[in-house]
Structure formats: structure tokens, C-alpha cells
């Protein structure tokens, strides 16, 4: 799952970066990669890609701070929604 997340982040926000250069714990928010509008794009992608209702996705920067944070959030949200 983190590979798909990383691919999305690179395609949408860091097109000139080699995927190997983006560590899973790189802080996307603090480093200005994902701003408030970008956060909404990530949330929409998570909803579409992982079958989660937008109503069930809390838009909190900490949930989307890094590839790993997004992966954890999606995994937990899918379990909570019964989508394992």
C-alpha cells in the first residue's frame, strides 16, 4: 500500500523526485510538499482509491503528514469501516 501512496504523492506533488529519494517518514506537511489544498487532494484520492467515505475521513494534517502516516491511517480506517 505504501508504494501506491508514494506513487500518488510523487506524481501529484514531487514529479521530479525519484521514488527512492522519498522516505516513508519524510514530513510532507512541514516541508511544504502538501499544503491545505494538497491535503484535500490527498483525502479525495484516499477516498476514491481505498473505498472510504469522505464523511469517515478526518481531515487532520497528522493523518497525512508522511507516506507512513497515510498508510497507517488508511489501514486503520479500512478496518473501522469493515473493509479490511
C-alpha positions in Angstrom: 0.0 0.0 0.0 2.8 2.5 0.8 4.1 2.1 -2.8 0.7 3.3 -4.2 0.7 6.2 -1.7 4.3 7.1 -2.6 3.4 7.0 -6.3 0.5 9.3 -5.8 2.5 11.8 -3.7 5.3 11.8 -6.3 3.0 12.1 -9.3 0.9 14.9 -7.8 3.4 16.9 -5.7 7.0 15.9 -6.5 7.2 14.9 -10.2 10.9 15.5 -10.4 11.8 13.2 -7.5 12.9 9.6 -7.9 10.6 7.4 -5.6 13.8 6.0 -3.9 14.5 9.5 -2.7 11.3 9.9 -0.8 11.4 8.1 2.6 8.2 6.9 4.1 8.7 9.1 7.1 9.5 12.4 5.2 7.3 15.1 6.7 5.2 16.3 3.7 3.4 19.0 5.6 6.3 20.5 7.5 8.4 20.5 4.3 5.7 22.3 2.3 5.0 19.4 -0.1 1.4 19.2 0.9 -0.4 22.4 1.8 -4.1 22.7 2.8 -5.3 22.4 -0.8 -3.0 19.4 -1.3 -4.4 17.9 1.8 -7.8 17.9 0.2 -6.4 16.3 -2.9 -4.8 13.5 -0.8 -8.1 13.0 1.1 -10.1 12.7 -2.1 -7.5 10.2 -3.5 -7.7 8.1 -0.3 -11.4 8.1 -0.5 -11.5 7.0 -4.2 -8.7 4.6 -4.1 -9.4 2.9 -0.8 -13.2 2.9 -0.8 -13.6 5.2 2.2 -16.4 7.7 2.5 -15.3 11.3 2.7 -17.5 11.6 5.8 -15.4 9.0 7.6 -12.0 10.7 6.8 -11.0 13.3 9.5 -9.0 16.0 7.7 -6.2 16.3 10.2 -2.7 17.0 8.9 -1.2 14.4 11.3 -3.1 11.7 9.4 -1.4 12.8 6.1 2.0 14.0 7.3 4.0 11.3 5.6 3.6 8.3 3.4 3.8 6.1 6.5 1.2 8.2 8.4 -1.2 7.9 5.4 -0.6 4.2 5.2 -1.4 3.8 8.9 -4.4 6.0 8.7 -5.8 4.1 5.6 -5.2 0.7 7.2 -7.0 1.7 10.5 -9.8 3.5 8.6 -10.4 0.4 6.4 -10.6 -1.8 9.4 -13.0 0.6 11.2 -15.2 0.7 8.0 -15.2 -3.1 7.8 -13.2 -3.0 4.5 -10.1 -5.0 5.7 
